[in-house]
Amino acid sequence: MQELFNHTLRLRADPSRVVVRPFHIAWAQNGSGPSRSERIVQEVLAMSPAEASAQLEIVLKDFEARHWQTRRVFMTRYDEIEEMLKLDGGDIGDEKRQLLGAYFCHEYSYAAAALMNPSAVPHYDQSGMPKGSLRILMSLRAVGKGTSRRCRSAKASSPTRTS
């Protein structure tokens, strides 16, 4: 009879597995008023420099800890928005540009929502393993938002049990 060892190691989804990507909303007008995108731009441009700075700091406090080159990503996104909405960037300061870029971005979890469907098989190379131990190959499915799925695999060894 085979003895089963319940290991204390636990696998969890990694919340750092997120990226900042463009948030696409309706660019065109829906009716007689300005589009949602135009309203967002108008609201940011109407902010005082101090208010825009404070809002940007709130966003950066949340994003910069998890993302690399956050300000650069926001500025790149602003450049895309400027072109699409025909904005005159010469009249808009850097903080408002970054804030506008941030408002048109969002975080996307590509592998941090859940881990599921684990499967384990004995590893093909058992050399160097102590008697009573087993090296395994394990695969599982890492699921992100929007049912984005990635297969992950790992190699592990079970400890020798003495009882």
C-alpha positions in Angstrom: 0.0 0.0 0.0 1.3 3.4 -0.9 1.6 6.0 1.8 0.4 9.5 1.1 2.2 12.6 2.5 0.2 15.8 2.8 2.8 18.5 2.4 2.4 21.9 4.1 3.5 23.8 0.9 0.5 25.6 -0.7 0.3 27.0 -4.2 -1.4 30.3 -4.6 -2.0 32.7 -7.5 0.5 35.5 -7.7 -1.1 38.9 -7.5 1.9 40.5 -9.1 1.1 38.8 -12.4 -0.7 41.9 -13.7 0.1 44.3 -16.5 -1.0 47.8 -17.4 -2.7 47.9 -20.8 -4.8 50.3 -22.8 -8.4 50.7 -21.7 -10.5 51.1 -24.8 -13.8 53.0 -24.5 -16.1 54.5 -27.0 -14.3 57.3 -29.0 -17.3 58.3 -31.0 -20.2 60.4 -29.9 -23.4 58.7 -28.9 -26.0 61.3 -29.6 -25.5 65.1 -29.6 -23.1 65.5 -26.6 -19.4 64.8 -26.3 -18.2 61.2 -26.2 -17.2 59.5 -22.9 -13.6 59.9 -23.9 -14.0 63.6 -24.6 -15.8 64.1 -21.3 -12.9 62.5 -19.4 -10.4 64.7 -21.2 -12.5 67.8 -20.4 -12.7 66.9 -16.7 -8.9 66.5 -16.4 -8.2 69.7 -18.4 -10.6 71.6 -16.1 -8.6 70.5 -13.0 -6.3 73.0 -11.4 -2.6 72.0 -11.5 -2.7 71.2 -7.7 -5.8 69.0 -8.1 -4.3 67.1 -11.1 -1.1 66.6 -9.2 -3.0 65.2 -6.2 -5.0 62.9 -8.4 -1.9 61.6 -10.2 -0.2 60.9 -6.9 -3.1 58.7 -5.8 -2.9 56.8 -9.1 0.9 56.4 -8.8 0.8 55.3 -5.2 -1.5 52.4 -6.3 0.3 51.5 -9.6 4.0 52.3 -9.1 4.6 49.6 -6.5 3.4 46.9 -8.9 4.5 48.2 -12.3 7.7 49.1 -14.0 8.0 52.5 -15.7 4.4 53.5 -14.9 4.9 57.1 -15.8 6.3 56.2 -19.2 3.4 53.8 -19.8 1.0 56.6 -19.0 2.8 59.1 -21.2 2.8 56.6 -24.1 -0.9 56.1 -23.7 -1.4 59.9 -23.6 0.4 60.2 -26.9 -2.1 57.7 -28.4 -5.1 59.6 -26.9 -3.7 62.9 -28.1 -3.6 61.6 -31.7 -7.1 60.0 -31.6 -8.8 63.0 -30.0 -6.7 65.6 -31.9 -5.5 67.3 -28.6 -3.0 70.1 -28.6 -0.4 68.7 -26.3 1.6 71.9 -26.2 -1.0 73.4 -23.9 -1.2 70.4 -21.5 1.4 70.0 -18.7 3.2 66.7 -18.0 1.1 65.8 -14.9 -2.2 66.2 -16.7 -0.8 64.2 -19.6 0.2 61.4 -17.3 -3.2 61.6 -15.5 -5.0 61.4 -18.9 -2.8 58.4 -19.9 -3.7 56.7 -16.6 -7.4 57.3 -17.1 -7.1 55.4 -20.4 -5.2 52.4 -18.9 -6.2 49.6 -16.7 -4.6 46.6 -14.9 -5.1 43.2 -16.4 -4.5 40.0 -14.6 -3.3 37.4 -17.0 -2.4 34.7 -14.5 -3.3 35.9 -11.0 -7.0 35.1 -10.5 -6.8 31.4 -9.7 -4.8 28.2 -10.0 -6.7 25.1 -11.0 -6.5 21.6 -12.7 -3.3 20.5 -11.0 -1.7 17.3 -12.4 1.5 15.5 -11.2 3.5 12.7 -12.6 6.8 11.2 -11.5 9.8 13.1 -12.9 11.8 11.1 -15.5 15.0 11.8 -13.5 15.0 10.3 -10.0 18.7 10.4 -9.6 20.0 11.7 -6.3 16.7 11.3 -4.5 16.8 9.7 -1.0 15.0 6.4 -0.5 11.3 6.9 -0.1 11.3 10.3 -1.9 9.9 11.1 -5.3 10.6 13.9 -7.6 7.5 15.0 -9.6 6.6 17.2 -12.5 3.4 19.2 -11.9 1.4 21.3 -14.2 -1.6 23.5 -13.4 -3.7 26.2 -15.1 -3.2 29.8 -14.0 -6.3 31.7 -14.8 -6.6 35.5 -15.2 -9.4 37.9 -15.9 -11.5 37.3 -18.9 -10.7 33.6 -18.7 -7.2 34.1 -20.0 -5.4 30.9 -19.2 -1.8 29.8 -19.2 -0.3 26.4 -18.4 2.4 26.4 -15.8 4.7 23.6 -14.8 7.1 23.0 -11.9 9.4 20.4 -10.6 9.2 19.3 -7.0 10.6 16.7 -4.6 8.8 15.1 -1.7 10.8 14.8 1.5 11.8 11.5 2.9 9.3 10.4 5.6 10.5 8.7 8.7 7.8 7.1 10.8 
